[in-house]
Amino acid sequence: MKFVVSRDVILSELNTLSGAISTNSVLPILEDFLFDIQGNDLMISASDLETAMTSRIKIDSTDSGKVAIPARILLDTLKALPDQPLEFNINDNNLAIEIITQNGHYKLTGEDGDEFPQTPSAEDTMEISVEPALLHRAITNTLFAVGTDDLRPAMSGVFFSTDQNGTNFVATDAHKLVKFSSGNVTSSQFSSFILPKKALGLVKNALAKTNEEVHISFNEKNAFFRFGQLQLSCRLIDARFPDYNNVIPRNNELDLTINRSNFYNALRRIAIYSSKSTYQVVLKLSQDTLELSAEDIDFSNAASETLFCEYQGEPMDIAFNAKFLLEILSVLDSEEITLKLSTPTRAGIIVPTEMNENEDILMLIMPIMMNV
């Protein structure tokens, strides 16, 4: 087999697909890219058995066949080369691979492409379509809140639900919770499932390079994303997502509205002086004033800062984990945010003051007990 392709074209696709390859693969062939040559089309695949990605690019060839090429050495080689046409020669008998450039020859050995695991087929699926910018916002606003506790598999992904009224993306790690809703994406019947974090991260990265509509199909075991020349399939998380609606407080009537950037920057400075075990930062609310303070008793470190805000409720002190609060503020892009509170022991709700039409973002953060 022989084909010619631009270095920049193939490297761009390999960089996108490489995220699907596991560093601790149970099968050696999963450390490879699968090249499936079909005349002028080259299908490149990567998989870790849970998640699989495939992309199609144009090449100059008249041959057909499959070969698995070691991913690391191929990527390192292409990254070190300048942009130029590359000629790949593959020996069908011993799978020896030769890459010929303008000034050099590079030899490596591939594996039998027929031994590469097949990706699941999209059978008995429902399908919805999503604008890429909307899906990117949904993933960005939820992925950071996914849990990392292996004993809670339901929280290790983003809960997706859709019906005729709209679509929800929800993530939680029990300390914070995010719900992103869109009325622009609907389906004829209700469906729900949990999408794994890795797959959504790969989709998010790939969306940055496209403006084509994303087609999402799913059945009981797998979800499939298709946009442009890229396809991704992933195994759904087989677990029951927590009833998040019961966690969201309904009567947080104390509203504090503040410039998000000013709040974020002040919080980042104050957090330096917080305890490294709790990262506690105290918010002291009074009329149109917010005082942030932190203290690390073990090292006699302390800091405080006062910000102007809009607040007309009763004075109140409430403490949060600064790291969680910073994570929330960093993904929001509204100029101002509103923090909705009730009591120092109940969850706070953070919402942007400006949202896209037919979209709603709610971010919940649990308070922590204040040091006395």
The 8 nearest C-alpha neighbors of each residue, nearest first, counted from 0:
[[1, 89, 62, 88, 90, 91, 63, 2],
 [0, 2, 88, 87, 89, 60, 62, 3],
 [1, 3, 60, 87, 59, 86, 58, 4],
 [2, 4, 86, 59, 85, 58, 87, 84],
 [5, 3, 58, 85, 84, 6, 59, 2],
 [6, 4, 84, 8, 7, 83, 85, 9],
 [5, 7, 82, 9, 8, 83, 10, 84],
 [8, 6, 10, 5, 82, 9, 11, 83],
 [9, 7, 5, 11, 6, 10, 12, 4],
 [8, 10, 12, 11, 6, 7, 13, 5],
 [11, 9, 13, 7, 12, 8, 6, 14],
 [12, 10, 14, 8, 9, 13, 7, 15],
 [13, 11, 15, 9, 14, 10, 16, 8],
 [12, 14, 10, 16, 15, 11, 17, 9],
 [15, 13, 17, 11, 12, 16, 10, 18],
 [14, 16, 12, 13, 17, 205, 18, 11],
 [15, 17, 13, 18, 14, 19, 45, 52],
 [18, 16, 14, 19, 20, 15, 13, 45],
 [17, 19, 16, 20, 15, 201, 14, 21],
 [18, 20, 17, 46, 45, 16, 47, 51],
 [21, 19, 18, 17, 47, 46, 45, 30],
 [22, 20, 24, 23, 47, 19, 30, 29],
 [21, 23, 24, 20, 30, 47, 29, 25],
 [24, 22, 21, 25, 30, 20, 26, 47],
 [23, 25, 21, 26, 22, 29, 27, 30],
 [24, 26, 23, 27, 29, 47, 21, 28],
 [25, 27, 24, 28, 29, 30, 47, 23],
 [28, 26, 29, 30, 24, 25, 31, 23],
 [27, 29, 30, 31, 26, 115, 67, 110],
 [30, 28, 31, 27, 26, 47, 24, 46],
 [29, 31, 28, 27, 70, 69, 20, 24],
 [32, 30, 69, 70, 68, 29, 28, 67],
 [31, 33, 45, 68, 67, 70, 44, 34],
 [32, 34, 67, 44, 43, 66, 112, 31],
 [33, 35, 43, 66, 65, 42, 67, 36],
 [36, 34, 65, 42, 41, 64, 33, 43],
 [37, 35, 41, 63, 64, 38, 40, 65],
 [38, 36, 63, 40, 41, 39, 35, 62],
 [37, 39, 61, 62, 60, 40, 63, 36],
 [38, 40, 58, 60, 59, 57, 37, 61],
 [41, 39, 57, 37, 38, 58, 56, 36],
 [42, 40, 36, 56, 55, 35, 37, 57],
 [41, 43, 55, 35, 54, 34, 36, 40],
 [44, 42, 34, 54, 33, 53, 41, 55],
 [45, 43, 53, 33, 52, 32, 42, 54],
 [46, 44, 32, 52, 51, 19, 16, 20],
 [47, 45, 51, 19, 48, 20, 50, 29],
 [46, 48, 49, 20, 21, 50, 29, 19],
 [49, 47, 46, 50, 51, 116, 118, 29],
 [50, 48, 234, 47, 233, 51, 46, 232],
 [51, 49, 233, 46, 47, 48, 232, 19],
 [52, 50, 46, 232, 231, 45, 19, 233],
 [53, 51, 231, 45, 44, 230, 16, 46],
 [54, 52, 44, 230, 43, 229, 231, 45],
 [53, 55, 229, 43, 228, 42, 230, 44],
 [54, 56, 42, 228, 41, 43, 40, 229],
 [57, 55, 41, 40, 58, 42, 54, 9],
 [56, 58, 40, 39, 41, 55, 59, 4],
 [59, 57, 39, 4, 3, 40, 60, 2],
 [58, 60, 3, 2, 39, 4, 57, 61],
 [61, 59, 2, 39, 38, 62, 58, 1],
 [60, 62, 38, 39, 63, 59, 2, 37],
 [63, 61, 38, 60, 0, 1, 37, 36],
 [64, 62, 37, 36, 38, 0, 61, 65],
 [65, 63, 36, 35, 37, 62, 66, 0],
 [66, 64, 35, 112, 34, 36, 113, 67],
 [65, 67, 112, 34, 111, 33, 110, 109],
 [68, 66, 33, 110, 112, 109, 32, 31],
 [67, 69, 109, 31, 32, 70, 66, 33],
 [70, 68, 31, 71, 30, 72, 73, 32],
 [69, 71, 31, 73, 32, 72, 74, 30],
 [70, 72, 74, 73, 69, 75, 30, 31],
 [73, 71, 75, 74, 70, 76, 69, 107],
 [72, 74, 76, 70, 71, 75, 77, 69],
 [75, 73, 77, 71, 76, 72, 70, 78],
 [74, 76, 72, 78, 73, 77, 71, 79],
 [77, 75, 73, 79, 74, 78, 72, 80],
 [76, 78, 80, 74, 79, 75, 73, 10],
 [77, 79, 75, 76, 80, 74, 10, 81],
 [78, 80, 76, 77, 75, 81, 74, 82],
 [81, 79, 77, 78, 82, 76, 6, 83],
 [82, 80, 83, 79, 6, 78, 77, 7],
 [81, 83, 6, 7, 80, 5, 84, 77],
 [82, 84, 6, 5, 81, 85, 100, 101],
 [85, 83, 5, 4, 6, 3, 86, 100],
 [86, 84, 4, 100, 3, 99, 5, 6],
 [85, 87, 3, 99, 98, 2, 88, 4],
 [86, 88, 98, 2, 1, 97, 3, 89],
 [87, 89, 1, 97, 96, 0, 86, 98],
 [90, 88, 96, 0, 95, 94, 91, 1],
 [89, 91, 94, 95, 92, 93, 96, 0],
 [90, 92, 94, 93, 89, 0, 95, 64],
 [91, 93, 90, 94, 95, 89, 111, 0],
 [92, 94, 95, 90, 91, 108, 109, 89],
 [95, 93, 90, 109, 91, 92, 89, 108],
 [94, 96, 108, 90, 93, 89, 109, 107],
 [97, 95, 89, 107, 108, 106, 88, 94],
 [96, 98, 106, 88, 105, 87, 99, 89],
 [99, 97, 87, 105, 86, 104, 106, 88],
 [98, 100, 104, 86, 85, 103, 97, 87],
 [101, 99, 103, 85, 102, 104, 98, 86],
 [100, 102, 103, 99, 83, 84, 85, 104],
 [103, 101, 100, 104, 99, 80, 105, 83],
 [104, 102, 100, 99, 101, 105, 98, 80],
 [103, 105, 99, 98, 100, 106, 97, 102],
 [106, 104, 98, 97, 99, 103, 107, 96],
 [105, 107, 97, 96, 98, 104, 108, 95],
 [108, 106, 96, 95, 97, 109, 105, 68],
 [109, 107, 95, 96, 94, 110, 106, 68],
 [108, 110, 68, 94, 67, 95, 66, 96],
 [111, 109, 67, 66, 112, 94, 68, 108],
 [110, 112, 113, 66, 114, 67, 109, 65],
 [111, 113, 66, 65, 67, 114, 115, 110],
 [112, 114, 111, 115, 65, 66, 116, 67],
 [115, 113, 112, 111, 116, 28, 110, 117],
 [114, 116, 112, 113, 117, 28, 33, 29],
 [117, 115, 114, 118, 48, 46, 113, 29],
 [116, 118, 115, 119, 114, 120, 48, 113],
 [117, 119, 120, 51, 116, 232, 48, 46],
 [120, 118, 117, 121, 232, 221, 233, 122],
 [119, 121, 122, 118, 117, 232, 221, 223],
 [122, 120, 124, 119, 123, 223, 217, 216],
 [121, 123, 124, 120, 218, 217, 119, 125],
 [124, 122, 218, 121, 125, 217, 219, 216],
 [125, 123, 218, 217, 122, 216, 121, 126],
 [124, 126, 216, 217, 218, 127, 123, 215],
 [127, 125, 216, 215, 124, 217, 214, 128],
 [126, 128, 215, 214, 216, 186, 129, 125],
 [127, 129, 214, 213, 215, 212, 126, 130],
 [130, 128, 213, 212, 131, 134, 184, 214],
 [129, 131, 212, 133, 132, 213, 134, 128],
 [132, 130, 134, 133, 212, 213, 135, 210],
 [133, 131, 135, 134, 130, 136, 210, 206],
 [132, 134, 136, 135, 130, 131, 137, 129],
 [135, 133, 137, 131, 136, 132, 138, 130],
 [134, 136, 132, 138, 133, 137, 203, 139],
 [137, 135, 139, 133, 134, 138, 140, 132],
 [138, 136, 134, 140, 135, 139, 179, 133],
 [137, 139, 135, 141, 140, 136, 142, 134],
 [140, 138, 136, 137, 141, 142, 135, 330],
 [139, 141, 137, 138, 136, 330, 142, 143],
 [142, 140, 138, 170, 144, 143, 139, 177],
 [141, 143, 144, 138, 145, 139, 140, 196],
 [144, 142, 141, 145, 140, 139, 326, 170],
 [145, 143, 171, 142, 170, 141, 172, 176],
 [146, 144, 170, 171, 142, 172, 155, 143],
 [145, 147, 172, 155, 154, 148, 171, 144],
 [146, 148, 155, 149, 145, 172, 154, 151],
 [147, 149, 150, 151, 146, 155, 152, 154],
 [150, 148, 151, 152, 147, 155, 146, 154],
 [149, 151, 148, 152, 147, 153, 154, 155],
 [150, 152, 149, 148, 153, 154, 155, 146],
 [153, 151, 155, 154, 149, 150, 238, 148],
 [154, 152, 238, 240, 151, 155, 239, 156],
 [153, 155, 146, 152, 156, 151, 172, 171],
 [156, 154, 146, 152, 145, 153, 147, 195],
 [157, 155, 195, 196, 194, 154, 193, 145],
 [156, 158, 170, 194, 193, 169, 159, 168],
 [159, 157, 193, 169, 168, 192, 170, 194],
 [158, 160, 168, 191, 192, 167, 193, 157],
 [161, 159, 191, 167, 190, 166, 192, 158],
 [160, 162, 166, 190, 189, 165, 185, 186],
 [163, 161, 189, 186, 188, 164, 185, 165],
 [162, 164, 185, 186, 187, 165, 188, 161],
 [165, 163, 162, 185, 182, 166, 161, 186],
 [166, 164, 182, 185, 184, 162, 181, 163],
 [165, 167, 161, 181, 160, 180, 184, 185],
 [168, 166, 180, 160, 179, 159, 169, 161],
 [167, 169, 159, 179, 158, 178, 180, 157],
 [170, 168, 178, 158, 177, 157, 167, 179],
 [171, 169, 157, 145, 177, 144, 141, 176],
 [172, 170, 176, 144, 145, 173, 175, 154],
 [171, 173, 146, 174, 145, 175, 154, 144],
 [174, 172, 171, 175, 176, 146, 365, 154],
 [175, 173, 172, 365, 364, 176, 171, 323],
 [176, 174, 364, 363, 171, 173, 172, 365],
 [175, 177, 171, 363, 362, 170, 144, 364],
 [176, 178, 362, 170, 169, 361, 141, 363],
 [179, 177, 169, 361, 168, 360, 180, 362],
 [178, 180, 360, 168, 167, 359, 137, 169],
 [181, 179, 167, 359, 358, 166, 168, 178],
 [182, 180, 358, 183, 166, 165, 357, 184],
 [181, 183, 165, 357, 184, 164, 358, 166],
 [182, 184, 181, 357, 165, 185, 358, 166],
 [185, 183, 165, 182, 166, 181, 129, 186],
 [184, 186, 165, 163, 162, 164, 166, 161],
 [187, 185, 162, 163, 188, 161, 127, 189],
 [186, 188, 163, 162, 185, 189, 161, 164],
 [189, 187, 162, 186, 163, 190, 161, 185],
 [188, 190, 162, 161, 191, 187, 186, 160],
 [191, 189, 161, 160, 188, 162, 192, 159],
 [190, 192, 160, 159, 161, 189, 193, 158],
 [191, 193, 159, 158, 194, 160, 235, 190],
 [194, 192, 158, 236, 157, 156, 235, 159],
 [193, 195, 157, 156, 235, 158, 236, 192],
 [196, 194, 156, 197, 198, 236, 193, 235],
 [195, 197, 156, 199, 198, 200, 194, 155],
 [198, 196, 200, 199, 195, 201, 50, 19],
 [197, 199, 201, 200, 196, 195, 202, 50],
 [200, 198, 202, 196, 201, 197, 203, 195],
 [199, 201, 203, 197, 198, 202, 196, 204],
 [202, 200, 198, 204, 199, 203, 205, 197],
 [201, 203, 199, 205, 200, 204, 206, 198],
 [202, 204, 200, 206, 201, 205, 135, 199],
 [205, 203, 201, 202, 206, 207, 200, 15],
 [204, 206, 202, 207, 203, 208, 201, 15],
 [207, 205, 203, 208, 209, 204, 202, 131],
 [206, 208, 205, 204, 209, 203, 210, 135],
 [209, 207, 206, 205, 210, 204, 211, 203],
 [210, 208, 206, 211, 207, 227, 205, 131],
 [209, 211, 131, 212, 208, 206, 132, 130],
 [212, 210, 209, 226, 227, 213, 131, 130],
 [211, 213, 130, 131, 129, 226, 214, 210],
 [214, 212, 226, 129, 128, 225, 131, 130],
 [213, 215, 128, 225, 224, 127, 226, 129],
 [216, 214, 224, 127, 126, 223, 128, 213],
 [215, 217, 126, 223, 125, 124, 222, 127],
 [218, 216, 222, 124, 125, 221, 223, 126],
 [217, 219, 124, 220, 221, 123, 222, 125],
 [218, 220, 221, 217, 235, 192, 124, 222],
 [221, 219, 235, 218, 234, 222, 217, 237],
 [222, 220, 234, 235, 233, 218, 217, 219],
 [221, 223, 217, 233, 232, 216, 234, 218],
 [222, 224, 232, 216, 215, 231, 217, 225],
 [225, 223, 215, 231, 230, 214, 232, 216],
 [224, 226, 230, 214, 213, 229, 231, 215],
 [227, 225, 213, 229, 211, 212, 228, 214],
 [226, 228, 229, 211, 225, 209, 212, 213],
 [229, 227, 55, 54, 226, 230, 56, 225],
 [230, 228, 54, 227, 226, 53, 225, 231],
 [231, 229, 225, 53, 224, 52, 54, 226],
 [232, 230, 52, 224, 51, 223, 53, 225],
 [231, 233, 223, 51, 222, 50, 224, 52],
 [234, 232, 50, 222, 221, 49, 235, 198],
 [233, 235, 221, 49, 220, 222, 50, 236],
 [234, 236, 221, 194, 220, 193, 237, 233],
 [237, 235, 193, 238, 194, 195, 234, 153],
 [236, 238, 235, 239, 193, 153, 220, 152],
 [239, 237, 153, 236, 240, 152, 193, 192],
 [238, 240, 153, 241, 237, 193, 192, 236],
 [239, 241, 153, 238, 242, 154, 158, 193],
 [242, 240, 243, 239, 153, 154, 244, 171],
 [243, 241, 244, 245, 240, 246, 239, 247],
 [242, 244, 246, 245, 241, 247, 240, 176],
 [245, 243, 246, 247, 242, 248, 241, 249],
 [244, 246, 243, 247, 242, 248, 241, 249],
 [247, 245, 243, 244, 248, 242, 346, 363],
 [246, 248, 244, 245, 249, 243, 363, 346],
 [249, 247, 250, 246, 251, 346, 245, 345],
 [250, 248, 251, 247, 252, 246, 245, 341],
 [249, 251, 252, 248, 341, 340, 253, 339],
 [252, 250, 341, 340, 339, 253, 249, 248],
 [251, 253, 250, 254, 341, 340, 339, 312],
 [254, 252, 340, 339, 312, 251, 341, 255],
 [255, 253, 339, 338, 252, 310, 337, 256],
 [254, 256, 310, 338, 337, 309, 339, 257],
 [257, 255, 337, 309, 336, 308, 338, 254],
 [256, 258, 308, 335, 336, 259, 309, 255],
 [259, 257, 335, 261, 260, 334, 262, 336],
 [258, 260, 335, 262, 261, 336, 334, 263],
 [259, 261, 263, 262, 258, 264, 334, 335],
 [262, 260, 264, 258, 263, 259, 265, 257],
 [261, 263, 259, 265, 260, 264, 266, 258],
 [264, 262, 260, 266, 261, 265, 259, 267],
 [263, 265, 267, 261, 266, 262, 260, 268],
 [266, 264, 268, 262, 267, 263, 261, 269],
 [267, 265, 269, 263, 268, 264, 270, 262],
 [266, 268, 264, 270, 265, 269, 263, 271],
 [269, 267, 265, 266, 270, 271, 264, 272],
 [268, 270, 266, 271, 267, 272, 302, 293],
 [271, 269, 273, 267, 272, 268, 266, 321],
 [270, 272, 269, 268, 273, 267, 293, 274],
 [273, 271, 270, 301, 300, 269, 294, 293],
 [274, 272, 293, 294, 270, 278, 295, 271],
 [273, 275, 295, 278, 276, 277, 294, 279],
 [276, 274, 278, 277, 273, 295, 279, 272],
 [275, 277, 274, 278, 279, 273, 295, 320],
 [276, 278, 279, 274, 275, 320, 273, 367],
 [279, 277, 274, 273, 320, 321, 275, 276],
 [278, 280, 320, 277, 319, 273, 321, 318],
 [279, 281, 293, 318, 319, 292, 321, 320],
 [282, 280, 318, 292, 317, 291, 283, 293],
 [281, 283, 291, 317, 316, 290, 318, 284],
 [282, 284, 316, 290, 289, 315, 281, 291],
 [285, 283, 289, 315, 314, 288, 316, 282],
 [284, 286, 314, 288, 287, 289, 283, 313],
 [285, 287, 311, 310, 288, 312, 284, 314],
 [288, 286, 310, 309, 308, 307, 285, 311],
 [289, 287, 307, 285, 286, 308, 306, 284],
 [290, 288, 284, 306, 305, 283, 307, 285],
 [289, 291, 305, 283, 304, 282, 306, 292],
 [292, 290, 282, 304, 303, 281, 305, 283],
 [291, 293, 303, 281, 302, 280, 269, 290],
 [294, 292, 273, 280, 302, 301, 272, 269],
 [293, 295, 301, 273, 300, 272, 296, 274],
 [294, 296, 274, 300, 273, 297, 298, 299],
 [295, 297, 299, 298, 294, 300, 274, 301],
 [296, 298, 295, 299, 300, 274, 294, 275],
 [297, 299, 300, 296, 295, 294, 274, 301],
 [300, 298, 296, 297, 295, 301, 294, 272],
 [301, 299, 295, 298, 294, 272, 296, 302],
 [300, 302, 294, 272, 293, 295, 299, 303],
 [303, 301, 293, 292, 269, 272, 294, 304],
 [304, 302, 292, 291, 269, 293, 290, 305],
 [303, 305, 291, 290, 292, 306, 302, 265],
 [306, 304, 290, 289, 291, 307, 303, 288],
 [307, 305, 289, 288, 290, 308, 304, 262],
 [306, 308, 288, 287, 289, 305, 309, 257],
 [309, 307, 287, 257, 288, 256, 310, 306],
 [308, 310, 287, 256, 255, 257, 311, 307],
 [309, 311, 287, 255, 286, 312, 308, 254],
 [312, 310, 286, 287, 309, 313, 285, 254],
 [313, 311, 253, 310, 314, 286, 285, 254],
 [312, 314, 315, 285, 311, 286, 284, 253],
 [315, 313, 285, 284, 312, 316, 286, 283],
 [314, 316, 284, 283, 313, 317, 285, 343],
 [315, 317, 283, 282, 284, 343, 281, 318],
 [316, 318, 343, 282, 281, 315, 283, 319],
 [319, 317, 281, 280, 367, 366, 369, 282],
 [320, 318, 366, 367, 280, 279, 321, 281],
 [319, 321, 279, 278, 323, 322, 280, 324],
 [322, 320, 324, 278, 323, 280, 319, 325],
 [321, 323, 325, 324, 320, 326, 278, 270],
 [324, 322, 326, 325, 321, 320, 327, 175],
 [323, 325, 321, 327, 326, 322, 328, 320],
 [326, 324, 328, 322, 327, 323, 329, 321],
 [327, 325, 323, 329, 324, 328, 322, 330],
 [326, 328, 324, 325, 329, 330, 323, 331],
 [327, 329, 325, 331, 326, 330, 263, 324],
 [328, 330, 326, 327, 331, 325, 263, 332],
 [331, 329, 328, 327, 140, 332, 326, 139],
 [332, 330, 328, 329, 333, 327, 351, 140],
 [333, 331, 330, 334, 329, 351, 328, 259],
 [332, 334, 335, 351, 353, 331, 352, 336],
 [333, 335, 259, 258, 332, 336, 260, 352],
 [336, 334, 258, 259, 333, 257, 352, 351],
 [337, 335, 351, 352, 259, 350, 256, 257],
 [336, 338, 256, 255, 350, 349, 351, 339],
 [337, 339, 349, 255, 348, 254, 256, 340],
 [338, 340, 254, 348, 251, 253, 347, 337],
 [341, 339, 251, 253, 347, 342, 252, 338],
 [340, 342, 251, 253, 252, 345, 343, 250],
 [341, 343, 344, 345, 340, 317, 315, 346],
 [344, 342, 317, 345, 316, 366, 341, 315],
 [345, 343, 342, 366, 346, 367, 368, 317],
 [346, 344, 342, 343, 341, 347, 366, 365],
 [347, 345, 365, 364, 366, 363, 348, 344],
 [346, 348, 340, 364, 339, 363, 365, 345],
 [349, 347, 363, 339, 338, 362, 364, 350],
 [348, 350, 338, 362, 337, 361, 363, 339],
 [349, 351, 361, 337, 336, 360, 362, 352],
 [352, 350, 336, 353, 333, 337, 335, 354],
 [351, 353, 336, 335, 350, 337, 333, 354],
 [354, 352, 351, 333, 355, 335, 334, 336],
 [355, 353, 358, 356, 351, 359, 352, 333],
 [356, 354, 358, 357, 353, 359, 181, 133],
 [355, 357, 358, 354, 359, 181, 182, 183],
 [358, 356, 182, 181, 355, 183, 359, 180],
 [359, 357, 181, 356, 355, 180, 354, 182],
 [358, 360, 180, 179, 181, 354, 361, 357],
 [361, 359, 179, 178, 350, 180, 362, 358],
 [360, 362, 178, 350, 177, 349, 179, 363],
 [363, 361, 177, 349, 348, 176, 350, 178],
 [362, 364, 348, 176, 175, 347, 177, 349],
 [365, 363, 175, 347, 346, 174, 366, 348],
 [364, 366, 346, 174, 175, 347, 367, 363],
 [367, 365, 319, 318, 346, 344, 364, 345],
 [368, 366, 319, 318, 369, 365, 320, 279],
 [369, 367, 370, 318, 366, 344, 319, 317],
 [368, 370, 318, 371, 367, 317, 281, 279],
 [371, 369, 368, 279, 318, 294, 367, 281],
 [370, 369, 368, 296, 294, 281, 318, 279]]
